[in-house]
């Protein structure tokens, strides 16, 4: 193959082509784990909040150590403030997981509304090919956000785990589709010439 016809994307796909089975395994595992999260949404919500809380707490401790290691630098107080904010937020999520789940649900519901509005308005203004799907997706996100916020004390129990599960399922389907595409690619010069 000449240097002028080298395509890094084609070369990268050719390198991972033989690993299509591992991609398929990962996709199936994500679909199974996502389904478990959807079925056991309350447990998945609390697990997600606790993991997020511990990550924040640990990163706060690391940032606090870093702040004191660079104590003479003028950015010391910025690092110290960031460490305290992360640490306290992580502690509160671990100590009060139900309130943490409700808070995350409020943030996600607001995100769906604002993101959906931007998507619907942007798609209708840009009018790219198939722009109606973008508008429909945005409107659906707004409706979902309103539904989540309308029932907030109750949705705080299950919504985060459900959302994580649905996200894992869609990621798993996408990885399985990628693995299937890798499996059916032509190998050798015919593929490279395409």
N, C-alpha and C positions, 0 to 999 in steps of 0.2 A: 504494500500500500504506500503510495507516495505521500510526502509530507503535506502537499497542498490539499489532499483530500482527507486529511485526518479530521475526524469529528469526535470531540471528547465525549459527547453524550452516547454515541454509538459504541465507543470503546468502553465506556463505563457500564453500559447495559451488557455488553459481551462478557465483561469480567464477572458480573453477578448472575449471569444466565444459569449457570450450573447450580446455584443456590436457591432455585425457585421453590424447592420443597420446604426449606426453612422459612421462606416468606409465607408459604401456605400454612405451615404449622403456627406461625405467629398470628396470622389472620384468624385462624380457627380458634386459637386460644383467646384472642381478644373478643371474639363473638361470644364464646362461652362465658368468660368473665363478665362481659357486659350484660349478658342475660341474667347472670346471678345477681348483679347489682340492681337490675330492674326488678327482679322478683323479690329480693330482700332489700328494698330501697331504703328503709329506715336504718337498718344496720349499715348499709353502704354510706348513708349520709353521715352517721356518727363516726364511722371509720375515716371518711374523707376529712371531716372537720378535725379529728384528732391528729391525723397525719399532717395536715396543714399546720395545725397548732404546734406540733413538735418541730416541724421544719422551721417555722418562724422563731421558736424559742432557741433552737440550736444555732441558727444563723445570727440571732441577736447576741448570744454568748461569744461566738467567733468574732463578730464585729466589735464587741466590747473589748475583747483581748486586743484586737487590732488597733482600736482607738488608743489604748494605753501604751501600746508598743510605739506608736508615733506621737506620743504625748507632746512633744515640743513643736509639732507642726501646727500651723494656724487652722487647719481643718479638723483638729481634734474634737471640737465641740459638735461639729456636723456628724462625725462618725459616732460620737457618744450619743447624740440625740437619736440617730438612726438605730443604734443598738438598743436603746431603751424602748423605742417605739416597737421594734420587732419583738423584743423579749416580752414586753407587757402584753402585746396583742397575742402572741403565742401562748402565754400563760393563761390569759382569759379564755381563749378557745379551748384549751385543755381543761381548765377548771369548770367552765360553763358551756359544754358542747351543744346543748339545746339552744341557748341564746346565740351561739356562734353559727349554728345551722340556720336560724331565722335571719341573722344578719347577712349571711352569704346569699340566702334566698332573696332578700330585698335587693342586694346588689345585682344579682343575676336577672331578676325581674325587670329592674330599671335598665339594665344593659340590653335586654331583649327589646324593650320599647324604643329606646333611643337608637340602637343599631338598626332595628326594623324600619323606623321612620327614615333614617338616612338612606338605607338600601332602597326603599320604595320610592322616595323622592328622587334620589340620584339616578335610579334606573329609568324613571319616567322622563327625566330631563335629558339624559344622555341618549336614550333611544337607540342603544346598540342592538345588534341582531338578537332576537328572542328576548327583548327587554321586558316583556310581560311576565316572564318567569321571575325576574328580579323583583318586580313590583309585588307579585303574589307572595314570594318568599318574605319580603319585608312586611307585608300586611299580616301574614301568618305569625311572624315574630312578635309584632305589636299585640296581636290577639293573645298569644301565649303569655307575653309579659303582663298584660292586664289580668288575665286569669290567675296567674301566679300571685300577683300583688293583691288581688281581690280577696284571696283566701289565705293571707299570710300566716296566721298562727299555725294553721294546719299544714300548709304546703312546706313550712320550714322543717317539718319532720321527715318528709320523704323526697322533696324535690331535688336536692343536691345529689343524693345517691342515684336517683332516676336519671338526672342529666348526665352524670358520669357514666352510667350504664349505657345510655343511648349513644353517647359519644364513642365509647369503646366498641359498640356494635358496628357503627358506621365506619370507624377506623378499621375494624377487622374485615368488613366487606371490601373496603378499598384495597387493603393489603392482599386479600385473596384474589381480587381482580388483577392486581399487579402481578402476582405470582402466576396466574393463569396466562397472562400476556407474555411473561418471560418464558414459560414452558412452551408456548407455541411459536416462539420466534424462530426464524430460520437461522441456521448456524453456518458460518463460513463466509466465503466470498460473496454469495448471493445476498446475504444479510448486510454485509459491509458496503455493497454497491448501492443498496437501496437508499 
